[in-house]
């Protein structure tokens, strides 16, 4: 009988220790604002950034590297079946862009802060790599307001004219799906404003993500080198 009680006590102690270890593992997870508003401040629990109101993400999900893969059938954006409207009010699917290197950014036309700088970066990249085998694609994260007519006016205003510039409007769901492929985070914080990460992505001719540049005012030398290599 005494041995039975000892065994039960040991089992209880073991369960308590296992629970404590599990809790410690869970508590060790760190979260960060995808916009990195407060330098690299981390938080112990999920929630929203006190500055930009974006949803916090796990540190590991931001630090995971983008890896190229030869298995284009599984990782190509050309597998997405979504339909999009261009600035010329033409309906296309992403497969229509197959065979071109794609330099892609997600913006919204009423943005007055980060987006103009991202668009300027795109123009700068095109000036450095003016190759007809490359398309420069801008996807709106505000499709309810960014109609084809609005996108066309924006393209003219920002000097994004010519066949290599493609501005796209999709449905809310399709835009969200595409942003997930790019690991691009955005959130509507007012009727006219969004918080969003600032990422320019490069896809090869098979639609596989090969490189990403994050941030504003950063050197695009490595991105340009990647684009030139993929377009050869």
Beta strands, then each sheet from edge to edge (+ up, - down):
strand 1: 31-33
strand 2: 42-43
strand 3: 56-58
strand 4: 83-86
strand 5: 91-93
strand 6: 101-107
strand 7: 134-140
strand 8: 165-169
strand 9: 186-188
strand 10: 194-196
strand 11: 199-203
strand 12: 209-214
sheet 1: 2+ 1- 3+
sheet 2: 5+ 4- 8+ 7+ 6+ 11- 12+
sheet 3: 9+ 10-
end
